[in-house]
């Protein structure tokens, strides 16, 4: 009986610690530096560091993850009404054609939507943990993640 209890207790501890650390990449932890990346779209090339001095709402999404797609639409709408937040959305769909169709179908602001080519995905997988879970990150003007999946009220409160 003691052996069974010990095994169960060990299992619980392992599950708690691995689930807390595996669903977010290093960039996804509140209080850590967002780092930098460069990505391009039809409007040009952008890097996260060029937005230092501004609040950035970075959304990582895919049509395969319905919640992240809906979140991208929601955050895109929020950012279009806010002068205080720069939207930056990165898509991880299997094809750029699908991505382009979704941007049109969802009536998204094209200048803030970027498709991540397969060869560039390792940066996001390592830094942001996007392979396990897609999220939206609020990044402050100094480049620190200050919220993950914030509500509109959270953003209004944090962005002053």
N, C-alpha and C positions, 0 to 999 in steps of 0.2 A: 504493500500500500504506500509506503514512504517513497518507493521508487517511482510509482505512478504519479504521485504528487510532485515529486522533484521534476519529472519529465514535463508535466503540464505547466508547472511554474516557469521552467526554463523556456518552454515554447511561448508562453505569454510574453515574457521579457523580450525574446528575440523578435516576435511579431511587433510589439510596441516600438522597439527601437528601429527596426528596418522600415516599418511603414512611415514613421515620422521623417526618416531621412531620404527615402527613395522616391517620394512623389514630387519632389522639387529639386531642380538643379541648384548649383551654388548661387546662381543669379536670382533664384526664386525665393531666397530667404530674406525676410524683412531685416533691414539693417546692413546688408552686404552691398558691395559695389556692383553696379549693373555691368561693369566692364564695357566692352565695345564690340561692335560688329559692323560690317559694311554689306549693303544689299542694294540691288537695283530694280527699277521698274521702267515702264515706258517713259516716265518723266525724268529719269536720271538715276544717279547713284546717291545713296544716303548712308551716313554712318551715325550710330547712336551718339557718339561723342560730339557731333556738330550741334546737338541740342542741349549741351551743357549750358546752364543758366536758365533753363525752362523746365517745367514739369512735363513729363512724357508719359503717355498711357500706351504701353507696349502690349499688344494683344498677339498671342501665338494661337493659331487656329487651323482647323481642317474641317472639310465637309464630312469626313468620316466620324468626327466627334460633333454631334448635333449641338451639344451644350456650348462648345467653344464657338461654333458658327453663330448661334443666336447671341452669344455674348459679344462677338465681334460687331454684329449689327447694332446692338444696344450701345456699346462703347463708341462706335462710329457716330451714332446719332447724338450722343452726349457731347462728344468732342466738337461736333460741328456747331454746337450752340455755345461753347465755352471758348473764351479768348485766352484763358489761363492754362490750357492743356493742349499739348501737341500730340495728335494721334499717330501711332505707328503700328501697323498691323502686318504680321508676317504669316503667310499661308504655307501649309505643308501638304497640299493635295498631290495626287499622283501625276497630275499633268497641269501645265500652265494653261491649257485650253479650258479645262474644267474650272480653274481658278478665275479666269477672265469671264467665263459665263456666270459664275456665282457673284462676282463683283457687280456685274450688270443686273442680274436678277434681284439681288439684295439692295440695289440702289446705293451702293457704297461710294464714298468719296475716293476716286481713283488715285489721287495724289498721295494718299496715306497707306495704300494697299500694296504689299510687296509679295511676290511669289519666291519662295526659297527653292532654288535649284538643288537637285539631289546631292551634288558634289559639295554644297555649302552647308548641309544639314548637320554635320558633325559638330560645328561650333554651337549650334542651338541644343543639340543632344547633350553635349558635355556641360555647357554653362547653365542652360535653363531647364534641363530635364524634360524637354518637350516630347521625347519619345514615350514617356510614361503618362504624362498628363499635360494638357494645354491649359494655359492660364493667361490672365492679364495682370500686368505689373504697373504700378504707379511709381515712377522714378522721379526723385526730387531734382532741383537744379544742380546739385553737386554730384549727381550720378548715383545716388543711393536708393535702393528699393525701399519704399516706405509703406507699401500695401500690396497684397496679392488678392486678386479678384474683388476689388473694392466696389461698394455700392455707390450710387450717385451721391448719396449723403456723405459717405466716407470721403469721396473726392472733394466735395464742397468744403468739408471740414479741414482736410489736410492741405488743400491748395488755397493759400491766402495771399 
